[in-house]
Amino acid sequence: MNATPVVVTARDVARGLSIFAIDDCLETLVDAAEADAEVNNGEISEAIKSALATYAEAFGYKVDRIADFLKAQRAGNRSQTRLPRQRV
């Protein structure tokens, strides 16, 4: 039986997990990278490097989306507080 590798993109991760879950995964991956480096003369496997890059990028997507949301909320609040002047 041949297994076909599944490619998971950063966008897939960002869509499927919360920022908190991504953070937890990054913590686990860092621990795995440290352990891998200890037994491999400071070298980290390509699989761990790739996973770290993917999850770090996914975390960035989440941060960007949160920032965009906050900017939109701020812009919405500003437009609501600007009332038209009434003529006397």
CNS distance restraints for C-alpha pairs under 8 A (distance, minus, plus):
assign (resid   8 and name CA) (resid  12 and name CA) 6.18 0.50 0.50
assign (resid   8 and name CA) (resid  13 and name CA) 7.09 0.50 0.50
assign (resid   9 and name CA) (resid  13 and name CA) 6.45 0.50 0.50
assign (resid   9 and name CA) (resid  54 and name CA) 6.50 0.50 0.50
assign (resid  10 and name CA) (resid  14 and name CA) 6.09 0.50 0.50
assign (resid  10 and name CA) (resid  54 and name CA) 4.90 0.50 0.50
assign (resid  10 and name CA) (resid  55 and name CA) 6.18 0.50 0.50
assign (resid  10 and name CA) (resid  57 and name CA) 5.71 0.50 0.50
assign (resid  10 and name CA) (resid  58 and name CA) 4.50 0.50 0.50
assign (resid  11 and name CA) (resid  15 and name CA) 6.01 0.50 0.50
assign (resid  11 and name CA) (resid  58 and name CA) 6.04 0.50 0.50
assign (resid  11 and name CA) (resid  61 and name CA) 7.38 0.50 0.50
assign (resid  12 and name CA) (resid  16 and name CA) 6.10 0.50 0.50
assign (resid  13 and name CA) (resid  17 and name CA) 5.93 0.50 0.50
assign (resid  13 and name CA) (resid  22 and name CA) 7.77 0.50 0.50
assign (resid  13 and name CA) (resid  54 and name CA) 7.95 0.50 0.50
assign (resid  13 and name CA) (resid  55 and name CA) 7.04 0.50 0.50
assign (resid  13 and name CA) (resid  58 and name CA) 5.99 0.50 0.50
assign (resid  14 and name CA) (resid  18 and name CA) 7.09 0.50 0.50
assign (resid  14 and name CA) (resid  19 and name CA) 7.63 0.50 0.50
assign (resid  14 and name CA) (resid  22 and name CA) 7.72 0.50 0.50
assign (resid  14 and name CA) (resid  58 and name CA) 4.87 0.50 0.50
assign (resid  14 and name CA) (resid  59 and name CA) 6.91 0.50 0.50
assign (resid  14 and name CA) (resid  61 and name CA) 6.60 0.50 0.50
assign (resid  14 and name CA) (resid  62 and name CA) 6.33 0.50 0.50
assign (resid  17 and name CA) (resid  21 and name CA) 5.82 0.50 0.50
assign (resid  17 and name CA) (resid  22 and name CA) 6.27 0.50 0.50
assign (resid  18 and name CA) (resid  22 and name CA) 6.27 0.50 0.50
assign (resid  19 and name CA) (resid  23 and name CA) 6.12 0.50 0.50
assign (resid  19 and name CA) (resid  59 and name CA) 6.36 0.50 0.50
assign (resid  19 and name CA) (resid  62 and name CA) 6.15 0.50 0.50
assign (resid  19 and name CA) (resid  63 and name CA) 7.92 0.50 0.50
assign (resid  20 and name CA) (resid  24 and name CA) 6.25 0.50 0.50
assign (resid  21 and name CA) (resid  25 and name CA) 6.22 0.50 0.50
assign (resid  22 and name CA) (resid  26 and name CA) 6.14 0.50 0.50
assign (resid  22 and name CA) (resid  55 and name CA) 6.52 0.50 0.50
assign (resid  22 and name CA) (resid  58 and name CA) 7.46 0.50 0.50
assign (resid  22 and name CA) (resid  59 and name CA) 6.33 0.50 0.50
assign (resid  23 and name CA) (resid  27 and name CA) 6.26 0.50 0.50
assign (resid  23 and name CA) (resid  59 and name CA) 7.24 0.50 0.50
assign (resid  24 and name CA) (resid  28 and name CA) 6.34 0.50 0.50
assign (resid  25 and name CA) (resid  29 and name CA) 6.06 0.50 0.50
assign (resid  25 and name CA) (resid  55 and name CA) 7.51 0.50 0.50
assign (resid  26 and name CA) (resid  30 and name CA) 6.07 0.50 0.50
assign (resid  26 and name CA) (resid  52 and name CA) 6.65 0.50 0.50
assign (resid  26 and name CA) (resid  55 and name CA) 6.39 0.50 0.50
assign (resid  26 and name CA) (resid  56 and name CA) 7.14 0.50 0.50
assign (resid  27 and name CA) (resid  31 and name CA) 6.32 0.50 0.50
assign (resid  28 and name CA) (resid  32 and name CA) 6.20 0.50 0.50
assign (resid  29 and name CA) (resid  33 and name CA) 6.03 0.50 0.50
assign (resid  29 and name CA) (resid  48 and name CA) 6.91 0.50 0.50
assign (resid  29 and name CA) (resid  51 and name CA) 7.48 0.50 0.50
assign (resid  29 and name CA) (resid  52 and name CA) 6.34 0.50 0.50
assign (resid  30 and name CA) (resid  34 and name CA) 6.16 0.50 0.50
assign (resid  30 and name CA) (resid  52 and name CA) 7.54 0.50 0.50
assign (resid  31 and name CA) (resid  35 and name CA) 6.26 0.50 0.50
assign (resid  32 and name CA) (resid  36 and name CA) 5.96 0.50 0.50
assign (resid  32 and name CA) (resid  48 and name CA) 7.53 0.50 0.50
assign (resid  33 and name CA) (resid  37 and name CA) 6.01 0.50 0.50
assign (resid  33 and name CA) (resid  44 and name CA) 5.92 0.50 0.50
assign (resid  33 and name CA) (resid  45 and name CA) 7.86 0.50 0.50
assign (resid  33 and name CA) (resid  48 and name CA) 6.38 0.50 0.50
assign (resid  33 and name CA) (resid  49 and name CA) 7.82 0.50 0.50
assign (resid  34 and name CA) (resid  38 and name CA) 6.27 0.50 0.50
assign (resid  34 and name CA) (resid  44 and name CA) 7.93 0.50 0.50
assign (resid  35 and name CA) (resid  39 and name CA) 6.66 0.50 0.50
assign (resid  36 and name CA) (resid  40 and name CA) 6.10 0.50 0.50
assign (resid  36 and name CA) (resid  42 and name CA) 7.71 0.50 0.50
assign (resid  36 and name CA) (resid  43 and name CA) 7.07 0.50 0.50
assign (resid  36 and name CA) (resid  44 and name CA) 5.63 0.50 0.50
assign (resid  36 and name CA) (resid  45 and name CA) 7.13 0.50 0.50
assign (resid  37 and name CA) (resid  41 and name CA) 6.02 0.50 0.50
assign (resid  37 and name CA) (resid  42 and name CA) 4.10 0.50 0.50
assign (resid  37 and name CA) (resid  43 and name CA) 4.82 0.50 0.50
assign (resid  37 and name CA) (resid  44 and name CA) 5.19 0.50 0.50
assign (resid  38 and name CA) (resid  42 and name CA) 5.87 0.50 0.50
assign (resid  38 and name CA) (resid  43 and name CA) 7.94 0.50 0.50
assign (resid  40 and name CA) (resid  44 and name CA) 7.15 0.50 0.50
assign (resid  44 and name CA) (resid  48 and name CA) 6.69 0.50 0.50
assign (resid  44 and name CA) (resid  49 and name CA) 6.69 0.50 0.50
assign (resid  45 and name CA) (resid  49 and name CA) 6.31 0.50 0.50
assign (resid  46 and name CA) (resid  50 and name CA) 5.92 0.50 0.50
assign (resid  47 and name CA) (resid  51 and name CA) 6.13 0.50 0.50
assign (resid  48 and name CA) (resid  52 and name CA) 6.00 0.50 0.50
assign (resid  49 and name CA) (resid  53 and name CA) 6.21 0.50 0.50
assign (resid  50 and name CA) (resid  54 and name CA) 6.14 0.50 0.50
assign (resid  51 and name CA) (resid  55 and name CA) 6.07 0.50 0.50
assign (resid  52 and name CA) (resid  56 and name CA) 5.93 0.50 0.50
assign (resid  53 and name CA) (resid  57 and name CA) 6.07 0.50 0.50
assign (resid  54 and name CA) (resid  58 and name CA) 6.17 0.50 0.50
assign (resid  55 and name CA) (resid  59 and name CA) 6.08 0.50 0.50
assign (resid  56 and name CA) (resid  60 and name CA) 6.33 0.50 0.50
assign (resid  57 and name CA) (resid  61 and name CA) 6.36 0.50 0.50
assign (resid  58 and name CA) (resid  62 and name CA) 6.39 0.50 0.50
assign (resid  59 and name CA) (resid  63 and name CA) 6.27 0.50 0.50
assign (resid  60 and name CA) (resid  64 and name CA) 6.10 0.50 0.50
assign (resid  61 and name CA) (resid  65 and name CA) 6.19 0.50 0.50
assign (resid  62 and name CA) (resid  66 and name CA) 6.20 0.50 0.50
assign (resid  63 and name CA) (resid  67 and name CA) 6.13 0.50 0.50
assign (resid  64 and name CA) (resid  68 and name CA) 6.11 0.50 0.50
assign (resid  65 and name CA) (resid  69 and name CA) 6.13 0.50 0.50
assign (resid  66 and name CA) (resid  70 and name CA) 6.20 0.50 0.50
assign (resid  67 and name CA) (resid  71 and name CA) 6.15 0.50 0.50
assign (resid  68 and name CA) (resid  72 and name CA) 6.17 0.50 0.50
assign (resid  69 and name CA) (resid  73 and name CA) 6.18 0.50 0.50
assign (resid  70 and name CA) (resid  74 and name CA) 6.11 0.50 0.50
assign (resid  71 and name CA) (resid  75 and name CA) 6.10 0.50 0.50
assign (resid  72 and name CA) (resid  76 and name CA) 6.02 0.50 0.50
assign (resid  73 and name CA) (resid  77 and name CA) 6.15 0.50 0.50
assign (resid  74 and name CA) (resid  78 and name CA) 6.24 0.50 0.50
assign (resid  75 and name CA) (resid  79 and name CA) 6.27 0.50 0.50
assign (resid  76 and name CA) (resid  80 and name CA) 6.27 0.50 0.50
assign (resid  77 and name CA) (resid  81 and name CA) 6.32 0.50 0.50
assign (resid  78 and name CA) (resid  82 and name CA) 6.49 0.50 0.50
